[in-house]
Amino acid sequence: MTRAFVEYVIVASCLSISHGQHPCINEPNTACAARIPNNALDKQYSDDALVSLVQTRVHVLEKTFGEQPLTDANNLCIDDHLAPEFILLGAQKSATTTFSRMFSQINSVVGASLEASEPSYFQKELHIFDDGSRRFQLGTQFWLSHYPKCDQSKRMVATDFTPAYLRDADAPKRMLQFYGSKASQIKFGALLRNPLDRMHSAFYFIRRRTSR
């Protein structure tokens, strides 16, 4: 994407980084990338530590998004609707659901509202910009109908936590098409995990779903 940029890289699971010391935490307003150490596969966080790690990232984002003026808030709006300003790109089976639940508790954060015919999981994962659900073809009005009318009197941050975006090569192009000149206002996040652990978790997740 030409104008949008990765502002947050959120590292989860077995990356052997010091808790709270990653540059993406200390400098949340700068673009940064996760540096995976050579011994990354040798160290793993326990479940409790992983949740704590995610909580730390949520608190950083809460401070970033929460400390905004109550008037002239410069919310990201398109066609008189609030549009997702924070997009969690992935990865699948990397604590994205836990992160989304924690992040959604921030007062200024607004999730998607669903139509009666839509499955409940679309509230977290709107699946607009990946190709699997064919929802991008429904257009910008369909996309924006999931979010409230624009209100610049208070700070509001709309969200989309769709982990499938990370693996879809055409997702940036689709985002740019919908966001246009507003693309530079998007803040992205990515939860990364040891690939072997992630694949193992995804395998059994899909196996449970297909065996029903």
C-alpha positions as CSV (number, residue, x, y, z in Angstrom):
1,M,0.0,0.0,0.0
2,T,1.5,3.3,-1.0
3,R,0.3,5.6,1.8
4,A,-0.9,3.4,4.7
5,F,1.9,2.2,7.0
6,V,2.4,-0.4,9.7
7,E,2.5,1.5,13.0
8,Y,2.4,-1.4,15.4
9,V,3.9,-4.8,15.2
10,I,2.7,-6.8,18.2
11,V,4.7,-9.9,19.0
12,A,3.1,-12.8,20.7
13,S,4.1,-16.4,21.8
14,C,7.6,-17.7,21.5
15,L,9.6,-14.7,20.3
16,S,12.3,-14.3,22.9
17,I,12.0,-10.6,23.6
18,S,12.1,-8.9,27.0
19,H,8.6,-8.2,28.3
20,G,7.9,-4.6,27.7
21,Q,11.2,-3.8,26.0
22,H,10.3,-4.3,22.4
23,P,10.8,-1.0,20.3
24,C,7.1,-1.3,19.2
25,I,6.1,-0.8,22.8
26,N,8.6,1.9,23.7
27,E,8.0,3.9,20.5
28,P,4.3,3.1,19.5
29,N,4.1,6.0,17.1
30,T,6.9,4.9,14.8
31,A,6.9,2.2,12.2
32,C,8.8,-0.8,13.5
33,A,9.3,-4.4,12.7
34,A,9.8,-7.5,14.9
35,R,13.3,-8.8,14.9
36,I,13.1,-12.5,15.5
37,P,16.2,-13.7,17.4
38,N,18.1,-16.9,16.3
39,N,17.0,-18.7,19.4
40,A,13.3,-17.8,19.1
41,L,12.3,-21.4,18.8
42,D,14.0,-22.3,22.1
43,K,11.8,-20.1,24.3
44,Q,8.1,-20.0,24.8
45,Y,5.7,-18.0,26.9
46,S,3.3,-19.8,29.1
47,D,-0.4,-19.1,28.5
48,D,-0.5,-16.7,31.4
49,A,2.6,-14.8,30.1
50,L,1.1,-14.6,26.6
51,V,-2.1,-13.0,28.0
52,S,0.1,-10.6,30.0
53,L,2.0,-9.8,26.8
54,V,-1.2,-9.0,24.9
55,Q,-2.5,-6.9,27.8
56,T,0.7,-4.8,27.6
57,R,0.1,-4.1,23.9
58,V,-3.5,-3.2,24.6
59,H,-2.5,-0.7,27.3
60,V,-0.1,0.9,24.9
61,L,-2.7,1.3,22.2
62,E,-5.3,2.5,24.8
63,K,-2.9,5.3,25.8
64,T,-2.2,6.1,22.1
65,F,-5.9,6.2,21.1
66,G,-7.3,7.4,24.4
67,E,-5.4,10.6,25.0
68,Q,-7.2,12.5,22.3
69,P,-9.2,15.8,22.5
70,L,-12.9,15.4,23.1
71,T,-13.6,18.0,20.3
72,D,-12.3,18.1,16.8
73,A,-11.3,14.5,17.2
74,N,-10.1,13.9,13.6
75,N,-11.8,10.5,13.5
76,L,-11.3,8.5,10.4
77,C,-14.6,8.9,8.5
78,I,-15.6,8.0,4.9
79,D,-19.0,8.9,3.3
80,D,-20.2,10.2,6.7
81,H,-19.5,6.9,8.4
82,L,-16.8,6.0,10.9
83,A,-14.3,3.7,9.1
84,P,-11.9,1.2,10.7
85,E,-8.8,3.2,11.9
86,F,-7.2,0.2,13.6
87,I,-6.9,-3.0,11.6
88,L,-5.4,-6.2,13.2
89,L,-4.1,-8.0,10.2
90,G,-3.3,-11.4,11.7
91,A,-2.0,-13.9,12.2
92,Q,-4.6,-16.7,12.6
93,K,-4.3,-18.6,15.9
94,S,-2.0,-16.0,17.4
95,A,-4.3,-14.7,20.2
96,T,-6.2,-12.3,18.0
97,T,-9.5,-13.0,19.7
98,T,-8.0,-12.4,23.1
99,F,-6.5,-9.2,21.9
100,S,-9.7,-8.0,20.2
101,R,-11.7,-8.6,23.4
102,M,-9.3,-6.6,25.5
103,F,-8.9,-3.8,23.0
104,S,-12.6,-3.5,22.6
105,Q,-13.0,-2.6,26.3
106,I,-11.4,0.8,25.6
107,N,-14.1,3.5,25.8
108,S,-13.3,5.1,22.5
109,V,-13.1,1.8,20.5
110,V,-16.1,0.9,18.2
111,G,-16.5,-2.5,16.8
112,A,-18.6,-3.6,13.8
113,S,-22.4,-4.0,14.1
114,L,-23.9,-6.9,12.2
115,E,-27.0,-7.5,10.1
116,A,-29.3,-10.2,11.4
117,S,-28.3,-12.6,8.6
118,E,-24.5,-12.3,9.4
119,P,-22.7,-14.9,11.5
120,S,-21.6,-13.6,14.9
121,Y,-17.9,-14.0,14.2
122,F,-18.1,-11.2,11.6
123,Q,-18.4,-8.8,14.6
124,K,-14.7,-9.4,15.2
125,E,-13.6,-10.4,11.7
126,L,-15.5,-8.4,9.1
127,H,-13.7,-10.1,6.2
128,I,-14.0,-7.2,3.8
129,F,-10.5,-7.1,2.3
130,D,-9.7,-10.8,2.0
131,D,-10.9,-12.9,-0.9
132,G,-12.4,-15.8,1.0
133,S,-15.8,-14.3,1.7
134,R,-16.4,-12.3,-1.5
135,R,-17.6,-9.4,0.7
136,F,-15.4,-6.8,-0.9
137,Q,-17.6,-7.0,-4.0
138,L,-20.6,-5.8,-2.0
139,G,-19.0,-2.3,-2.0
140,T,-18.2,0.5,0.3
141,Q,-21.8,1.2,1.4
142,F,-22.1,-2.4,2.7
143,W,-18.7,-2.1,4.4
144,L,-19.5,1.2,6.1
145,S,-23.0,0.1,7.1
146,H,-21.4,-1.9,9.9
147,Y,-20.1,1.3,11.6
148,P,-21.9,4.3,13.1
149,K,-22.3,7.7,11.6
150,C,-19.3,10.0,11.8
151,D,-19.1,12.1,15.0
152,Q,-16.2,14.5,15.4
153,S,-17.3,15.7,18.8
154,K,-15.5,12.8,20.6
155,R,-12.7,10.4,19.8
156,M,-13.8,7.2,18.2
157,V,-11.7,4.4,16.8
158,A,-13.4,1.8,14.6
159,T,-11.8,-1.6,14.4
160,D,-11.5,-4.7,12.2
161,F,-9.7,-7.7,13.6
162,T,-9.6,-10.0,10.5
163,P,-6.5,-12.3,10.7
164,A,-7.0,-13.4,7.1
165,Y,-5.7,-10.1,5.8
166,L,-2.1,-10.9,6.6
167,R,-2.0,-13.8,4.1
168,D,-4.0,-12.1,1.3
169,A,-1.7,-10.5,-1.2
170,D,-4.5,-8.3,-2.6
171,A,-5.7,-7.0,0.7
172,P,-3.6,-3.8,0.6
173,K,-4.9,-3.0,-2.9
174,R,-8.5,-3.5,-1.8
175,M,-8.0,-1.3,1.3
176,L,-6.4,1.5,-0.8
177,Q,-9.4,1.3,-3.2
178,F,-11.9,1.8,-0.3
179,Y,-9.9,4.3,1.8
180,G,-8.4,6.4,-1.0
181,S,-6.6,9.4,0.4
182,K,-7.6,8.4,4.0
183,A,-5.4,5.3,3.8
184,S,-2.5,7.1,5.6
185,Q,-4.7,7.3,8.7
186,I,-4.9,3.5,9.2
187,K,-3.0,2.0,12.1
188,F,-2.1,-1.7,11.6
189,G,-1.3,-4.4,14.1
190,A,0.0,-7.9,13.7
191,L,0.2,-10.7,16.2
192,L,3.0,-13.1,15.3
193,R,3.6,-16.5,16.7
194,N,6.1,-19.4,16.3
195,P,5.1,-20.8,12.9
196,L,5.1,-24.4,14.1
197,D,2.9,-23.7,17.1
198,R,0.6,-21.6,14.9
199,M,0.3,-24.3,12.3
200,H,-0.3,-26.9,15.0
201,S,-3.1,-24.8,16.5
202,A,-4.6,-24.0,13.1
203,F,-4.6,-27.7,12.1
204,Y,-6.6,-28.8,15.1
205,F,-8.9,-25.8,14.9
206,I,-9.8,-26.6,11.3
207,R,-10.0,-30.3,12.1
208,R,-12.6,-29.7,14.8
209,R,-14.6,-27.5,12.5
210,T,-14.7,-29.9,9.6
211,S,-15.4,-33.0,11.9
212,R,-18.7,-31.5,13.2
